[in-house]
Amino acid sequence: CGKRIRLSWRAVARAAENCGIEAVSWRWLRSVALFRRSCGWPELHPLGGHRRGPSSGWGCSSLRLTRHVLQKETAKVERIPPCALLHASFPLRGLEEFFDDPKNWGETEVKSGDSWTVEQLRGKSNEDLHKLWYVLLKERNMLLTVEQEAKRQALPMPSPERLEKVEKSMERMDQVIQEREDALRLLQTGQEKEWPGEWRYDYLGRVIWYTFREWPIPWHLNSKHNRKRFYFLKNVERFNRLRLEKYLTEQYKEKKRKINRQRKLLKKFPHLAQKSQS
């Protein structure tokens, strides 16, 4: 055993049978050697013993290459259990989260808070907004499930205003996130929009955002670009005033319709007005 020898797989199998291993293959021995090398353990000779070093050859030892030795040594390796880095739901609950609390089943009214305002969301950090978004998303999915179930049973949905509150909160959260992205872009690049451009007039006198883009040919040789007009004639100014007047009139009428609708509801349901004031 003092010399370094080279054996074929048949000789290795014959030596393994002598050592007490019934069936062994060269692939299995190679996998064992790679496993021991990755763990930092000394290598084993196929006939038994540790490898002392590159110059000392192979040394015989009472340690035999058996399966139970490998199983004892692999027990020392620490295994990391599988785990998720982000949990958006309670681990002990499953599809129950798509339904409302059982305490609210059969109720006509369910108490709920007000929607999140823009001022409240602006005071939150990005991490808190990320968590709050998933909370609102789960709440919206639950309310949509309740709404669909109420339609299936031909019953009114309990407190349907909850869905509107959640949707408004998510829209305002999108607004706050967009404001932060715009502020960061202004600080880094000085651009107001996501894509660089500028405000221009079209041929009808409307103010539009023109996005800069790359062209394969210069602008003075580009016939398609030269056909664009970023100005309007004087005879268009009269129609611009009429368009502005129409827009302001529609806004005023919409405001009056909203006020009249509220007055009719107060006359029809005076008890609701007392509850809202209290």
Disulfide bonds with the S-S distance in Angstrom:
Cys1-Cys60 2.06
